[in-house]
Amino acid sequence: MKQKLFIIEDSNYFKTTQEVEGMLSEGGALVGEHYLPKEQFIVINEALTKVDEEKIRRLVREMLKKMFWRLYTRSAFIVK
């Protein structure tokens, strides 16, 4: 049975925040011909565990840091 997966770490074939469908196995998931370890995705269901929530918080925090850093470093060029 295929499950929806939310990618939380970049890999060779998938990018962070991408949603894919795959078959779950013991140590990870098989998406098409590509295998993902358990640490690189979260199974999307209605109830998230505390660990999943923390992984998503960390991911969002990192994305916001990058966005604000880019805004901060580029603002000097706009002012000049």
Distance bins in CASP14 RR format, pairs under 12 A and 6 or more apart:
PFRMAT RR
TARGET T0000
AUTHOR 0000-0000-0000
RMODE 2
METHOD distances of the structure
MODEL  1
1 21 0 0 0 0 0 1 0 0 0 0 0
1 22 0 0 0 0 1 0 0 0 0 0 0
1 23 1 0 0 1 0 0 0 0 0 0 0
1 24 0 0 0 0 1 0 0 0 0 0 0
1 29 0 0 0 0 0 1 0 0 0 0 0
1 43 0 0 0 0 0 1 0 0 0 0 0
2 20 0 0 0 0 1 0 0 0 0 0 0
2 21 1 0 1 0 0 0 0 0 0 0 0
2 22 1 0 1 0 0 0 0 0 0 0 0
2 23 1 0 0 1 0 0 0 0 0 0 0
2 24 0 0 0 0 1 0 0 0 0 0 0
2 29 0 0 0 0 1 0 0 0 0 0 0
2 30 0 0 0 0 1 0 0 0 0 0 0
2 31 0 0 0 0 1 0 0 0 0 0 0
2 32 0 0 0 0 1 0 0 0 0 0 0
2 43 0 0 0 0 0 1 0 0 0 0 0
2 44 0 0 0 0 0 1 0 0 0 0 0
3 19 0 0 0 0 0 1 0 0 0 0 0
3 20 0 0 0 0 1 0 0 0 0 0 0
3 21 1 0 0 1 0 0 0 0 0 0 0
3 22 1 0 1 0 0 0 0 0 0 0 0
3 23 1 0 0 1 0 0 0 0 0 0 0
3 24 1 0 1 0 0 0 0 0 0 0 0
3 25 0 0 0 0 0 1 0 0 0 0 0
3 28 0 0 0 0 0 1 0 0 0 0 0
3 29 1 0 0 1 0 0 0 0 0 0 0
3 30 0 0 0 0 0 1 0 0 0 0 0
3 31 0 0 0 0 0 1 0 0 0 0 0
3 36 0 0 0 0 0 1 0 0 0 0 0
3 41 0 0 0 0 1 0 0 0 0 0 0
3 42 0 0 0 0 0 1 0 0 0 0 0
3 43 1 0 1 0 0 0 0 0 0 0 0
3 44 1 0 0 1 0 0 0 0 0 0 0
3 45 1 0 0 1 0 0 0 0 0 0 0
4 18 0 0 0 0 0 1 0 0 0 0 0
4 19 1 0 0 1 0 0 0 0 0 0 0
4 20 1 0 0 1 0 0 0 0 0 0 0
4 21 1 0 1 0 0 0 0 0 0 0 0
4 22 0 0 0 0 1 0 0 0 0 0 0
4 23 0 0 0 0 0 1 0 0 0 0 0
4 24 0 0 0 0 0 1 0 0 0 0 0
4 29 0 0 0 0 0 1 0 0 0 0 0
4 31 0 0 0 0 0 1 0 0 0 0 0
4 41 0 0 0 0 1 0 0 0 0 0 0
4 42 0 0 0 0 1 0 0 0 0 0 0
4 43 1 0 0 1 0 0 0 0 0 0 0
4 44 1 0 1 0 0 0 0 0 0 0 0
4 45 0 0 0 0 1 0 0 0 0 0 0
4 46 0 0 0 0 0 1 0 0 0 0 0
5 11 0 0 0 0 0 1 0 0 0 0 0
5 14 0 0 0 0 1 0 0 0 0 0 0
5 17 0 0 0 0 0 1 0 0 0 0 0
5 18 0 0 0 0 1 0 0 0 0 0 0
5 19 1 0 0 1 0 0 0 0 0 0 0
5 20 1 0 1 0 0 0 0 0 0 0 0
5 21 1 0 0 1 0 0 0 0 0 0 0
5 22 1 0 0 1 0 0 0 0 0 0 0
5 23 0 0 0 0 1 0 0 0 0 0 0
5 24 0 0 0 0 1 0 0 0 0 0 0
5 28 0 0 0 0 1 0 0 0 0 0 0
5 29 1 0 1 0 0 0 0 0 0 0 0
5 30 0 0 0 0 0 1 0 0 0 0 0
5 31 1 0 0 1 0 0 0 0 0 0 0
5 32 0 0 0 0 0 1 0 0 0 0 0
5 34 0 0 0 0 0 1 0 0 0 0 0
5 36 1 0 0 1 0 0 0 0 0 0 0
5 37 0 0 0 0 0 1 0 0 0 0 0
5 38 0 0 0 0 0 1 0 0 0 0 0
5 40 0 0 0 0 1 0 0 0 0 0 0
5 41 1 0 1 0 0 0 0 0 0 0 0
5 42 1 0 0 1 0 0 0 0 0 0 0
5 43 1 0 0 1 0 0 0 0 0 0 0
5 44 1 0 0 1 0 0 0 0 0 0 0
5 45 0 0 0 0 0 1 0 0 0 0 0
5 52 0 0 0 0 0 1 0 0 0 0 0
6 14 0 0 0 0 0 1 0 0 0 0 0
6 15 0 0 0 0 0 1 0 0 0 0 0
6 16 0 0 0 0 1 0 0 0 0 0 0
6 17 1 0 0 1 0 0 0 0 0 0 0
6 18 1 0 0 1 0 0 0 0 0 0 0
6 19 1 0 1 0 0 0 0 0 0 0 0
6 20 0 0 0 0 1 0 0 0 0 0 0
6 21 0 0 0 0 0 1 0 0 0 0 0
6 22 0 0 0 0 0 1 0 0 0 0 0
6 29 0 0 0 0 0 1 0 0 0 0 0
6 31 0 0 0 0 0 1 0 0 0 0 0
6 36 0 0 0 0 0 1 0 0 0 0 0
6 40 0 0 0 0 0 1 0 0 0 0 0
6 41 1 0 0 1 0 0 0 0 0 0 0
6 42 1 0 1 0 0 0 0 0 0 0 0
6 43 1 0 0 1 0 0 0 0 0 0 0
6 44 1 0 1 0 0 0 0 0 0 0 0
6 45 0 0 0 0 0 1 0 0 0 0 0
6 48 0 0 0 0 1 0 0 0 0 0 0
6 52 0 0 0 0 1 0 0 0 0 0 0
6 53 0 0 0 0 0 1 0 0 0 0 0
6 55 0 0 0 0 1 0 0 0 0 0 0
6 56 1 0 0 1 0 0 0 0 0 0 0
6 59 0 0 0 0 1 0 0 0 0 0 0
7 13 0 0 0 0 1 0 0 0 0 0 0
7 14 1 0 1 0 0 0 0 0 0 0 0
7 15 1 0 0 1 0 0 0 0 0 0 0
7 16 1 0 1 0 0 0 0 0 0 0 0
7 17 1 0 0 1 0 0 0 0 0 0 0
7 18 1 0 1 0 0 0 0 0 0 0 0
7 19 1 0 0 1 0 0 0 0 0 0 0
7 20 1 0 0 1 0 0 0 0 0 0 0
7 21 0 0 0 0 0 1 0 0 0 0 0
7 22 0 0 0 0 0 1 0 0 0 0 0
7 29 0 0 0 0 0 1 0 0 0 0 0
7 31 0 0 0 0 1 0 0 0 0 0 0
7 34 0 0 0 0 0 1 0 0 0 0 0
7 36 1 0 0 1 0 0 0 0 0 0 0
7 37 0 0 0 0 0 1 0 0 0 0 0
7 39 0 0 0 0 0 1 0 0 0 0 0
7 40 1 0 0 1 0 0 0 0 0 0 0
7 41 1 0 1 0 0 0 0 0 0 0 0
7 42 0 0 0 0 1 0 0 0 0 0 0
7 43 0 0 0 0 0 1 0 0 0 0 0
7 44 0 0 0 0 0 1 0 0 0 0 0
7 55 0 0 0 0 0 1 0 0 0 0 0
7 56 0 0 0 0 0 1 0 0 0 0 0
7 59 0 0 0 0 1 0 0 0 0 0 0
8 14 0 0 0 0 0 1 0 0 0 0 0
8 15 0 0 0 0 0 1 0 0 0 0 0
8 16 1 0 0 1 0 0 0 0 0 0 0
8 17 1 0 0 1 0 0 0 0 0 0 0
8 18 0 0 0 0 1 0 0 0 0 0 0
8 19 0 0 0 0 0 1 0 0 0 0 0
8 20 0 0 0 0 0 1 0 0 0 0 0
8 36 0 0 0 0 0 1 0 0 0 0 0
8 37 0 0 0 0 0 1 0 0 0 0 0
8 38 0 0 0 0 0 1 0 0 0 0 0
8 39 0 0 0 0 1 0 0 0 0 0 0
8 40 1 0 0 1 0 0 0 0 0 0 0
8 41 1 0 0 1 0 0 0 0 0 0 0
8 42 1 0 1 0 0 0 0 0 0 0 0
8 43 0 0 0 0 0 1 0 0 0 0 0
8 44 0 0 0 0 0 1 0 0 0 0 0
8 51 0 0 0 0 0 1 0 0 0 0 0
8 52 0 0 0 0 1 0 0 0 0 0 0
8 53 0 0 0 0 0 1 0 0 0 0 0
8 54 0 0 0 0 0 1 0 0 0 0 0
8 55 1 0 1 0 0 0 0 0 0 0 0
8 56 1 0 0 1 0 0 0 0 0 0 0
8 57 0 0 0 0 0 1 0 0 0 0 0
8 58 0 0 0 0 1 0 0 0 0 0 0
8 59 1 0 1 0 0 0 0 0 0 0 0
8 60 0 0 0 0 0 1 0 0 0 0 0
8 62 0 0 0 0 0 1 0 0 0 0 0
8 63 0 0 0 0 0 1 0 0 0 0 0
9 15 0 0 0 0 1 0 0 0 0 0 0
9 16 1 0 0 1 0 0 0 0 0 0 0
9 17 0 0 0 0 0 1 0 0 0 0 0
9 18 0 0 0 0 0 1 0 0 0 0 0
9 36 0 0 0 0 1 0 0 0 0 0 0
9 37 0 0 0 0 1 0 0 0 0 0 0
9 38 0 0 0 0 0 1 0 0 0 0 0
9 39 1 0 0 1 0 0 0 0 0 0 0
9 40 1 0 1 0 0 0 0 0 0 0 0
9 41 1 0 0 1 0 0 0 0 0 0 0
9 42 0 0 0 0 0 1 0 0 0 0 0
9 55 0 0 0 0 1 0 0 0 0 0 0
9 58 0 0 0 0 0 1 0 0 0 0 0
9 59 0 0 0 0 1 0 0 0 0 0 0
9 62 0 0 0 0 0 1 0 0 0 0 0
10 16 1 0 1 0 0 0 0 0 0 0 0
10 17 0 0 0 0 1 0 0 0 0 0 0
10 18 0 0 0 0 1 0 0 0 0 0 0
10 36 0 0 0 0 0 1 0 0 0 0 0
10 40 0 0 0 0 1 0 0 0 0 0 0
10 41 0 0 0 0 0 1 0 0 0 0 0
10 59 0 0 0 0 0 1 0 0 0 0 0
10 62 0 0 0 0 0 1 0 0 0 0 0
11 18 0 0 0 0 1 0 0 0 0 0 0
11 20 0 0 0 0 0 1 0 0 0 0 0
11 28 0 0 0 0 0 1 0 0 0 0 0
11 29 0 0 0 0 0 1 0 0 0 0 0
11 31 0 0 0 0 1 0 0 0 0 0 0
11 34 1 0 0 1 0 0 0 0 0 0 0
11 35 0 0 0 0 1 0 0 0 0 0 0
11 36 1 0 0 1 0 0 0 0 0 0 0
11 37 0 0 0 0 1 0 0 0 0 0 0
11 39 0 0 0 0 0 1 0 0 0 0 0
11 40 1 0 1 0 0 0 0 0 0 0 0
11 41 0 0 0 0 1 0 0 0 0 0 0
12 31 0 0 0 0 0 1 0 0 0 0 0
12 33 0 0 0 0 0 1 0 0 0 0 0
12 34 1 0 0 1 0 0 0 0 0 0 0
12 35 0 0 0 0 0 1 0 0 0 0 0
12 36 0 0 0 0 0 1 0 0 0 0 0
12 40 0 0 0 0 0 1 0 0 0 0 0
13 20 0 0 0 0 1 0 0 0 0 0 0
13 30 0 0 0 0 0 1 0 0 0 0 0
13 31 1 0 0 1 0 0 0 0 0 0 0
13 32 0 0 0 0 1 0 0 0 0 0 0
13 33 0 0 0 0 1 0 0 0 0 0 0
13 34 1 0 1 0 0 0 0 0 0 0 0
13 35 0 0 0 0 1 0 0 0 0 0 0
13 36 0 0 0 0 1 0 0 0 0 0 0
13 40 0 0 0 0 0 1 0 0 0 0 0
14 20 1 0 0 1 0 0 0 0 0 0 0
14 21 0 0 0 0 0 1 0 0 0 0 0
14 22 0 0 0 0 0 1 0 0 0 0 0
14 29 0 0 0 0 0 1 0 0 0 0 0
14 31 1 0 0 1 0 0 0 0 0 0 0
14 32 0 0 0 0 0 1 0 0 0 0 0
14 34 1 0 0 1 0 0 0 0 0 0 0
14 35 0 0 0 0 0 1 0 0 0 0 0
14 36 1 0 0 1 0 0 0 0 0 0 0
14 37 0 0 0 0 0 1 0 0 0 0 0
14 40 1 0 0 1 0 0 0 0 0 0 0
14 41 0 0 0 0 1 0 0 0 0 0 0
15 40 0 0 0 0 0 1 0 0 0 0 0
15 41 0 0 0 0 0 1 0 0 0 0 0
15 59 0 0 0 0 0 1 0 0 0 0 0
16 40 0 0 0 0 1 0 0 0 0 0 0
16 41 0 0 0 0 0 1 0 0 0 0 0
16 42 0 0 0 0 0 1 0 0 0 0 0
16 55 0 0 0 0 0 1 0 0 0 0 0
16 56 0 0 0 0 0 1 0 0 0 0 0
16 58 0 0 0 0 0 1 0 0 0 0 0
16 59 1 0 0 1 0 0 0 0 0 0 0
16 60 0 0 0 0 0 1 0 0 0 0 0
16 62 0 0 0 0 1 0 0 0 0 0 0
16 63 0 0 0 0 1 0 0 0 0 0 0
16 66 0 0 0 0 0 1 0 0 0 0 0
17 41 0 0 0 0 0 1 0 0 0 0 0
17 42 0 0 0 0 0 1 0 0 0 0 0
17 55 0 0 0 0 0 1 0 0 0 0 0
17 56 0 0 0 0 1 0 0 0 0 0 0
17 59 1 0 0 1 0 0 0 0 0 0 0
17 60 0 0 0 0 1 0 0 0 0 0 0
17 62 0 0 0 0 0 1 0 0 0 0 0
17 63 1 0 0 1 0 0 0 0 0 0 0
18 31 0 0 0 0 0 1 0 0 0 0 0
18 36 0 0 0 0 0 1 0 0 0 0 0
18 40 0 0 0 0 0 1 0 0 0 0 0
18 41 0 0 0 0 1 0 0 0 0 0 0
18 42 0 0 0 0 0 1 0 0 0 0 0
18 44 0 0 0 0 0 1 0 0 0 0 0
18 59 0 0 0 0 0 1 0 0 0 0 0
19 31 0 0 0 0 0 1 0 0 0 0 0
19 41 0 0 0 0 1 0 0 0 0 0 0
19 42 0 0 0 0 0 1 0 0 0 0 0
19 43 0 0 0 0 0 1 0 0 0 0 0
19 44 1 0 0 1 0 0 0 0 0 0 0
20 29 0 0 0 0 1 0 0 0 0 0 0
20 30 0 0 0 0 0 1 0 0 0 0 0
20 31 1 0 1 0 0 0 0 0 0 0 0
20 32 0 0 0 0 1 0 0 0 0 0 0
20 34 0 0 0 0 1 0 0 0 0 0 0
20 36 0 0 0 0 1 0 0 0 0 0 0
20 40 0 0 0 0 0 1 0 0 0 0 0
20 41 1 0 0 1 0 0 0 0 0 0 0
20 42 0 0 0 0 0 1 0 0 0 0 0
20 43 0 0 0 0 0 1 0 0 0 0 0
20 44 0 0 0 0 1 0 0 0 0 0 0
21 29 0 0 0 0 1 0 0 0 0 0 0
21 30 0 0 0 0 0 1 0 0 0 0 0
21 31 1 0 0 1 0 0 0 0 0 0 0
21 32 0 0 0 0 1 0 0 0 0 0 0
21 36 0 0 0 0 0 1 0 0 0 0 0
21 41 0 0 0 0 0 1 0 0 0 0 0
21 43 0 0 0 0 0 1 0 0 0 0 0
21 44 0 0 0 0 1 0 0 0 0 0 0
22 28 0 0 0 0 1 0 0 0 0 0 0
22 29 1 0 1 0 0 0 0 0 0 0 0
22 30 1 0 0 1 0 0 0 0 0 0 0
22 31 1 0 1 0 0 0 0 0 0 0 0
22 32 1 0 0 1 0 0 0 0 0 0 0
22 33 0 0 0 0 0 1 0 0 0 0 0
22 34 0 0 0 0 1 0 0 0 0 0 0
22 35 0 0 0 0 0 1 0 0 0 0 0
22 36 0 0 0 0 1 0 0 0 0 0 0
22 41 0 0 0 0 1 0 0 0 0 0 0
22 43 0 0 0 0 1 0 0 0 0 0 0
22 44 0 0 0 0 0 1 0 0 0 0 0
23 29 1 0 0 1 0 0 0 0 0 0 0
23 30 1 0 1 0 0 0 0 0 0 0 0
23 31 1 0 0 1 0 0 0 0 0 0 0
23 32 0 0 0 0 1 0 0 0 0 0 0
23 33 0 0 0 0 0 1 0 0 0 0 0
23 34 0 0 0 0 0 1 0 0 0 0 0
23 35 0 0 0 0 0 1 0 0 0 0 0
23 36 0 0 0 0 0 1 0 0 0 0 0
23 43 0 0 0 0 0 1 0 0 0 0 0
24 30 0 0 0 0 1 0 0 0 0 0 0
24 31 0 0 0 0 0 1 0 0 0 0 0
24 35 0 0 0 0 0 1 0 0 0 0 0
24 36 0 0 0 0 1 0 0 0 0 0 0
24 38 0 0 0 0 1 0 0 0 0 0 0
24 41 0 0 0 0 1 0 0 0 0 0 0
24 42 0 0 0 0 0 1 0 0 0 0 0
24 43 1 0 0 1 0 0 0 0 0 0 0
24 44 0 0 0 0 0 1 0 0 0 0 0
24 45 0 0 0 0 0 1 0 0 0 0 0
25 31 0 0 0 0 0 1 0 0 0 0 0
25 35 0 0 0 0 1 0 0 0 0 0 0
25 36 0 0 0 0 1 0 0 0 0 0 0
25 37 0 0 0 0 0 1 0 0 0 0 0
25 38 0 0 0 0 1 0 0 0 0 0 0
26 35 0 0 0 0 0 1 0 0 0 0 0
26 37 0 0 0 0 0 1 0 0 0 0 0
26 38 0 0 0 0 1 0 0 0 0 0 0
27 35 0 0 0 0 1 0 0 0 0 0 0
27 36 0 0 0 0 1 0 0 0 0 0 0
27 37 1 0 0 1 0 0 0 0 0 0 0
27 38 1 0 1 0 0 0 0 0 0 0 0
27 39 0 0 0 0 1 0 0 0 0 0 0
27 40 0 0 0 0 0 1 0 0 0 0 0
27 41 0 0 0 0 0 1 0 0 0 0 0
28 34 0 0 0 0 0 1 0 0 0 0 0
28 35 1 0 0 1 0 0 0 0 0 0 0
28 36 1 0 1 0 0 0 0 0 0 0 0
28 37 1 0 1 0 0 0 0 0 0 0 0
28 38 1 0 1 0 0 0 0 0 0 0 0
28 39 0 0 0 0 1 0 0 0 0 0 0
28 40 0 0 0 0 1 0 0 0 0 0 0
28 41 1 0 0 1 0 0 0 0 0 0 0
28 42 0 0 0 0 0 1 0 0 0 0 0
28 43 0 0 0 0 1 0 0 0 0 0 0
29 35 1 0 0 1 0 0 0 0 0 0 0
29 36 1 0 1 0 0 0 0 0 0 0 0
29 37 0 0 0 0 1 0 0 0 0 0 0
29 38 1 0 0 1 0 0 0 0 0 0 0
29 39 0 0 0 0 0 1 0 0 0 0 0
29 40 0 0 0 0 1 0 0 0 0 0 0
29 41 1 0 0 1 0 0 0 0 0 0 0
29 42 0 0 0 0 0 1 0 0 0 0 0
29 43 0 0 0 0 1 0 0 0 0 0 0
29 44 0 0 0 0 0 1 0 0 0 0 0
30 36 1 0 0 1 0 0 0 0 0 0 0
30 37 0 0 0 0 0 1 0 0 0 0 0
30 41 0 0 0 0 0 1 0 0 0 0 0
31 37 0 0 0 0 0 1 0 0 0 0 0
31 40 0 0 0 0 0 1 0 0 0 0 0
31 41 0 0 0 0 1 0 0 0 0 0 0
34 40 0 0 0 0 0 1 0 0 0 0 0
34 41 0 0 0 0 0 1 0 0 0 0 0
35 41 0 0 0 0 0 1 0 0 0 0 0
36 42 0 0 0 0 0 1 0 0 0 0 0
36 43 0 0 0 0 0 1 0 0 0 0 0
38 51 0 0 0 0 0 1 0 0 0 0 0
38 52 0 0 0 0 0 1 0 0 0 0 0
38 55 0 0 0 0 0 1 0 0 0 0 0
39 51 0 0 0 0 0 1 0 0 0 0 0
39 52 0 0 0 0 0 1 0 0 0 0 0
39 55 0 0 0 0 1 0 0 0 0 0 0
40 55 0 0 0 0 0 1 0 0 0 0 0
40 59 0 0 0 0 0 1 0 0 0 0 0
41 52 0 0 0 0 0 1 0 0 0 0 0
41 55 0 0 0 0 1 0 0 0 0 0 0
41 56 0 0 0 0 0 1 0 0 0 0 0
41 59 0 0 0 0 0 1 0 0 0 0 0
42 48 1 0 0 1 0 0 0 0 0 0 0
42 49 0 0 0 0 1 0 0 0 0 0 0
42 51 0 0 0 0 1 0 0 0 0 0 0
42 52 1 0 1 0 0 0 0 0 0 0 0
42 53 0 0 0 0 1 0 0 0 0 0 0
42 54 0 0 0 0 0 1 0 0 0 0 0
42 55 1 0 0 1 0 0 0 0 0 0 0
42 56 1 0 0 1 0 0 0 0 0 0 0
42 57 0 0 0 0 0 1 0 0 0 0 0
42 58 0 0 0 0 0 1 0 0 0 0 0
42 59 0 0 0 0 1 0 0 0 0 0 0
43 49 0 0 0 0 1 0 0 0 0 0 0
43 51 0 0 0 0 0 1 0 0 0 0 0
43 52 0 0 0 0 1 0 0 0 0 0 0
43 55 0 0 0 0 0 1 0 0 0 0 0
44 52 0 0 0 0 1 0 0 0 0 0 0
44 56 0 0 0 0 0 1 0 0 0 0 0
45 52 0 0 0 0 1 0 0 0 0 0 0
46 52 0 0 0 0 0 1 0 0 0 0 0
47 53 0 0 0 0 0 1 0 0 0 0 0
48 54 0 0 0 0 1 0 0 0 0 0 0
48 55 0 0 0 0 1 0 0 0 0 0 0
48 56 1 0 0 1 0 0 0 0 0 0 0
48 57 0 0 0 0 0 1 0 0 0 0 0
49 55 0 0 0 0 1 0 0 0 0 0 0
49 56 0 0 0 0 0 1 0 0 0 0 0
50 56 0 0 0 0 0 1 0 0 0 0 0
50 57 0 0 0 0 0 1 0 0 0 0 0
51 57 0 0 0 0 0 1 0 0 0 0 0
51 58 0 0 0 0 0 1 0 0 0 0 0
52 58 0 0 0 0 0 1 0 0 0 0 0
52 59 0 0 0 0 0 1 0 0 0 0 0
53 59 0 0 0 0 0 1 0 0 0 0 0
53 60 0 0 0 0 0 1 0 0 0 0 0
54 60 0 0 0 0 0 1 0 0 0 0 0
54 61 0 0 0 0 0 1 0 0 0 0 0
55 61 0 0 0 0 0 1 0 0 0 0 0
55 62 0 0 0 0 0 1 0 0 0 0 0
56 62 0 0 0 0 0 1 0 0 0 0 0
56 63 0 0 0 0 0 1 0 0 0 0 0
57 63 0 0 0 0 0 1 0 0 0 0 0
57 64 0 0 0 0 0 1 0 0 0 0 0
58 64 0 0 0 0 0 1 0 0 0 0 0
58 65 0 0 0 0 0 1 0 0 0 0 0
59 65 0 0 0 0 0 1 0 0 0 0 0
59 66 0 0 0 0 0 1 0 0 0 0 0
60 66 0 0 0 0 0 1 0 0 0 0 0
60 67 0 0 0 0 0 1 0 0 0 0 0
61 67 0 0 0 0 0 1 0 0 0 0 0
61 68 0 0 0 0 0 1 0 0 0 0 0
62 68 0 0 0 0 0 1 0 0 0 0 0
62 69 0 0 0 0 0 1 0 0 0 0 0
63 69 0 0 0 0 0 1 0 0 0 0 0
63 70 0 0 0 0 0 1 0 0 0 0 0
64 70 0 0 0 0 0 1 0 0 0 0 0
64 71 0 0 0 0 0 1 0 0 0 0 0
65 71 0 0 0 0 0 1 0 0 0 0 0
65 72 0 0 0 0 0 1 0 0 0 0 0
66 72 0 0 0 0 0 1 0 0 0 0 0
66 73 0 0 0 0 0 1 0 0 0 0 0
67 73 0 0 0 0 0 1 0 0 0 0 0
67 74 0 0 0 0 0 1 0 0 0 0 0
68 74 0 0 0 0 0 1 0 0 0 0 0
68 75 0 0 0 0 0 1 0 0 0 0 0
69 75 0 0 0 0 0 1 0 0 0 0 0
70 76 0 0 0 0 0 1 0 0 0 0 0
70 77 0 0 0 0 0 1 0 0 0 0 0
71 77 0 0 0 0 0 1 0 0 0 0 0
71 78 0 0 0 0 1 0 0 0 0 0 0
72 78 0 0 0 0 0 1 0 0 0 0 0
72 79 0 0 0 0 0 1 0 0 0 0 0
74 80 0 0 0 0 0 1 0 0 0 0 0
END
